[in-house]
Amino acid sequence: MTLTRRAILAGTALAVTPIAGPSFAQAPATPGTAAAGAKQAPGFYRYKVGDIEVTAINDGFAKRPLEGFVKNAELSLVQQAMKDAFLPSDALPITFNTLVLNQNGRLTLIDTGNGDSGAPTAGTWMANFRAAGFDPAQVDTVVFSHFHGDHINGFRLKDGTAVFLKAEALVPATEWDFWMDDGKMAQAPEGMKGAFQGVRRVFAPIAKDVKRYEAGKEIVPGLTAVAAPGHTPGHTAYMLSSGNGKLMIMSDLTNHPALFVRNPDWSAIFDMDADQARATRRRMLDMAATERAQVAFYHAPFPATGFIARDGTGFALVPIQWTPAL
């Protein structure tokens, strides 16, 4: 049967039973009704990991043409995966989500979003950060997972303005050694030179104060760095632990879960070492599924947290149950 408005109405009591009083369509508008085109509520969401309060902060989204986005899969297969996830088949909406860790008033950021350097539909981070009750002057530490622009540009605006005046910057040692190497920048393809220059724009003014960390180390209380190379040479994930609570912070282990969690052997255009990225992705997704650990991704649909379940030869992201209580 073709699903039409007439068919839907025919299957309901509304089609045959009169309703006393005015119809819903005739009800007068109530004061304070939002006008068409009103904006969404602020994009922040809090949850607890043990005694640590975690707040996801959304930085909007950007659209990326689907053609060529997955390097080792035919476009028709990628389009089908998008269709299966009820997503558009021409462009991928890539969301950006950072985390704020609040430990008894001490604030740690994990990545900083696009700042004023992203797409027109991005750049909502500061408004959402402030709506969540935070102020840049309160931030004690900024931890960077890797040096792609959508993770670092919020640290310093295009005009050179520093955003977090008292915060210390912690970066993966391997990532720093790669992107700050003049020889590697000289040898890089022309399309990558801008990324090297962007890293220098953000970090060069404070280079002597930047602290480098190694994988396997607890870099702030409760937050341990986990090597997750492939996306970039020093790409880093994290394990956040407090009491009985654990959160695997996957950073850019995947881009949209509908593509790369369900198909972990696919390679995104942004993965610098595709083979290594695939191996890292499958290993960490398998670990999350085995341990039934809560995970957080940078590019998953907001609030970008949930659990990983095995699904055929791949996996699936199972969103958390939203709750107003911490």
Buried (B, 14 or more C-beta within 10 A) or exposed (E): EEEEEEEEEEEEEEEEEEEEEEEEEEEEEEEEEEEEEEEEEBBBBBBBBBEBBBBBBBBBBBEBEBEEBBEEBEEEEBBEBBEEEEBEBEBBBBBBBBBBBBBEEEBBBBBBBBBBBBBEBBBBBBBBBBBBEBEBEBBBBBBBBBBBBBBBBBBBBEEEEBBBEEBBBBBBBBBBBBBBEEEBBEEBEEEEEEBBEBBBBBBEEEEEEBEBBEBEEEBBEBBBBBBBBBBBBBBBBBBBBBEEBBBBBBBBBBBBBBBBBBBBBBBBEBBBBBEBBBBBBBEBBBBBBEEEBBBBBBBBBBBBBBBBBEEEEBBBBEEBEEEEEE
